[in-house]
Amino acid sequence: MGTRLSFKDRYDQSLVFKLRDVEEPIDMVWHRPLAALLAAALIPLPITPNQVTFMSLIVGWCATAAFYATVFVEDSAFGPWGFVLSGLLMFFSVIFDCADGQLARAKGGGTRMGRILDGLVDVLVMAPLYVLVVFHIGDVHGTFAFWFSAFAGLFAWGQILAYDAIKSTYLANAMEYPPKGDGAESMEEVQAEYDEIKASGKWVDIILFSIYVHGLIRFSRFFANKKDIEIKERNTPGEIETFVGKHRTTMRIVSNIGLGSHVLFFYGSIIALALSDWATYAAQWLFVFVFGALFVVGISRSRSMEPVYEGADSDE
């Protein structure tokens, strides 16, 4: 029997990043370190990453239920503290969402299906609560605020999808051996696996993979204005140095518009509703104008994010 790892060793094993350039700063300094504490506690237990993903879903739906009871139930017993409860539950849902991937890597690596399930749960957690928040904004601040907030939510999701697509392109060209998964694969590779899944007859896997292929990948590349990624089996050190030198600044700009960055202000603004009715509405303006500006700059700069080939003319 091997030596039992200490909690610190399990924490260090869980707190693993991809490339620092693609990691969201908010996640690096806040969500992932906290999630690594949870993952380290779960490593010795017979709990799978997918079970942690479902925990994220359940806690997220509890956040939605708490918000609904606070806002839409007459004479709610929660009072303003219901906003605090809802925001904190959403925060814990995010921590579970980060911990599932960290637990998967600590236990020997995740699967593509696990990543697909994780992405689907993100939507199932965020969408219901966001809809309720938008209706609450409309009730408090009027019709314009309702439609502006609805637009802000769709725009924010487009920003998140764009970040995912640009991150995939960067990972495919800034690492010696491009990772398979995390979106860093060609559509031909994805389609080949999709055909295998369809041949297996497992309808749950077929549905999840169909959502991944026809939803996440295609829409993320649409929002990022990116074509299919050209991936080599191996990038040479010279190619990596050239690519990273040209595109690191772009990637670091774009890394601020991912899900972790948006959700921090989302659950933070819900908690702040206990103090001010303007909190969630102010967050929508942040998503449109501050994050939107980063999105526009990042997209315009990412148009030139193409693979580098040693010996090729850099102007080609």
PyMOL commands that set and color helices and strands:
alter all, ss='L'
color gray80, all
select helices_A, chain A and resi 7-14+25-42+49-72+81-106+112-141+143-174+187-200+203-223+237-257+259-272+279-302
alter helices_A, ss='H'
color red, helices_A
deselect
rebuild
show_as cartoon
